[in-house]
């Protein structure tokens, strides 16, 4: 039940195999484990113990993985922090979590100082951390710690698309089971080379891609970030076999001429999630890369994340679906009383399985509202079709009521994405003195395209019920997003206000 145990095993059985590479630097399985063991030994000698929290405030790198596993080897909880957060947001997380140790990139230390938070121990990735992992005698001094599978291994603060972020507590079992679930779902092997340009501090980057790849004995190719100019070439040069991107990334890649001139002989799987993939973009993707399968992934930080997946065979036939429940996972759609609803009916999606969190850090009230009888109440509204495929209707909090009618933003967004000139869009509910709430659409056009609001409204009027047609269109250069690629709709609402 421990991913660190598998890493220790691979340090012997796959000692010289490359587990991670970043900017030309590689780590073997043996090196990763030995360096993680040095981090654990150093913290142990400093008196830290099981249950203490270590904040990891780092950009993507090999050292991120060393720190993540080293902390867990000691039974401490690794707490990755979003490097894109503003200082007050970081301050809130530190104060709330009461983290004792900080492992930090030197370029980010100024942000930490600005919070005023005082750590017992600060380990700089450019200084102290390098000294620690370079001291081979440290690893020999490490005394293994007995840890229960259901004890906290990771704390991940939710991205805070609405309100204050909550600290999701994930157990050793949660991390291990999620790695196993996704490795099976994506049919990973030790031959796979997972290309990661999404942040490792986010639950998807770490628990859907990096850790499952390591579980399978494969290689994690780490990049700092997605690049419209470089990512395609990097996929070729690194011989990547799996790539993950949010739909906007695929839209950008498909617009580039080198998509059709470069050869990608090693790519076998495109994964996507965080937002719906428009039918036209998915069709173009499969046309441009006929040898590459596609797979939609659905989950939340609270389920590590792993809930359901739509496989390649049904990708175009079940457009808009997030697929069927993953192995060892139960998913239901229920009413306000928690009772299962019939096929086609819209209700809240709830999830049960070994990947469901143990609760929110220092927040028993919210834990009790979210976890009931082993079920995680996701806050997502959805429905099942007659073949058991799950569709996300919208976030429970995003649904608006216009004059007594329920309006789901995703329905309007699906229609807007049919307009060829539109790159991306987000619909939110805004106050109205007569109807209570009305939909407003924020629209980003593709480069070089022109389109006016009247044309958009005319198209919506032909394809939507009158009460669903946006009351207002606002054009933007880009949509505000969090680190996982999700649109920050509450930011749009604040902007409107």
JOHU-V985633 format. One record per backbone hydrogen bond with DSSP energy under -1.0 kcal/mol. CO is the residue of the C=O (numbers start at 1). NH is the residue of the N-H. If there is no record, write none. Layout:
# JOHU-V985633
CO & NH
CO & NH
This chain:
# JOHU-V985633
2 & 6
3 & 7
4 & 8
5 & 9
6 & 10
7 & 11
9 & 12
9 & 13
10 & 14
14 & 17
15 & 30
17 & 29
19 & 220
20 & 27
21 & 222
22 & 25
25 & 22
27 & 19
27 & 20
28 & 32
29 & 33
30 & 34
31 & 35
32 & 36
33 & 37
34 & 38
35 & 39
36 & 40
37 & 41
38 & 42
39 & 43
40 & 44
41 & 45
42 & 46
43 & 48
44 & 47
49 & 52
52 & 77
53 & 100
53 & 101
54 & 79
55 & 103
56 & 81
57 & 105
62 & 66
63 & 67
64 & 68
65 & 69
66 & 70
67 & 71
68 & 72
69 & 73
71 & 76
72 & 75
75 & 51
77 & 54
78 & 155
79 & 56
82 & 85
86 & 90
87 & 91
88 & 92
89 & 93
90 & 94
91 & 95
92 & 96
93 & 97
94 & 98
100 & 120
100 & 121
101 & 55
102 & 123
103 & 57
104 & 125
105 & 108
106 & 109
108 & 112
109 & 113
110 & 114
121 & 102
123 & 104
124 & 129
127 & 131
128 & 132
129 & 133
130 & 134
132 & 135
134 & 136
135 & 138
138 & 141
139 & 142
148 & 151
149 & 173
151 & 172
153 & 78
154 & 170
156 & 168
166 & 158
167 & 361
168 & 156
169 & 358
170 & 153
170 & 154
171 & 175
172 & 176
173 & 177
174 & 178
175 & 179
176 & 180
177 & 181
178 & 182
179 & 183
180 & 184
181 & 185
182 & 186
183 & 188
189 & 192
192 & 219
193 & 241
193 & 242
194 & 221
196 & 223
199 & 202
202 & 206
203 & 207
204 & 208
204 & 209
205 & 210
206 & 211
209 & 213
210 & 214
211 & 215
212 & 216
213 & 218
214 & 217
219 & 194
220 & 21
221 & 196
227 & 231
230 & 234
231 & 235
232 & 236
233 & 237
234 & 238
235 & 240
241 & 268
241 & 269
242 & 195
243 & 271
246 & 249
246 & 250
247 & 251
248 & 252
249 & 253
250 & 254
253 & 256
256 & 259
257 & 260
258 & 262
268 & 293
269 & 243
270 & 295
271 & 245
272 & 297
278 & 282
279 & 283
280 & 284
281 & 285
282 & 286
283 & 287
284 & 288
285 & 289
289 & 292
293 & 270
295 & 272
296 & 310
298 & 307
298 & 308
300 & 303
301 & 304
302 & 357
307 & 326
308 & 298
309 & 324
310 & 296
311 & 314
312 & 315
314 & 318
318 & 321
323 & 390
324 & 309
326 & 329
330 & 352
332 & 350
333 & 341
334 & 348
335 & 338
339 & 335
342 & 345
347 & 382
348 & 334
349 & 378
350 & 332
351 & 376
352 & 330
353 & 356
359 & 169
360 & 363
363 & 367
364 & 368
365 & 369
366 & 370
367 & 371
370 & 377
372 & 375
375 & 372
376 & 351
379 & 396
380 & 349
381 & 393
381 & 394
382 & 347
383 & 391
384 & 344
385 & 388
389 & 385
390 & 322
391 & 383
394 & 381
395 & 399
400 & 407
402 & 405
405 & 402
407 & 400
408 & 411
409 & 413
410 & 414
411 & 415
412 & 416
413 & 417
415 & 418
416 & 419
419 & 422
421 & 446
424 & 444
426 & 442
428 & 440
430 & 438
432 & 436
435 & 403
435 & 437
436 & 432
438 & 430
439 & 471
440 & 428
441 & 474
442 & 426
443 & 476
444 & 423
444 & 424
446 & 449
452 & 456
453 & 457
454 & 458
455 & 459
456 & 460
457 & 461
458 & 462
460 & 464
465 & 468
472 & 441
474 & 443
480 & 488
482 & 485
486 & 482
487 & 489
488 & 492
489 & 493
490 & 494
491 & 495
492 & 496
493 & 497
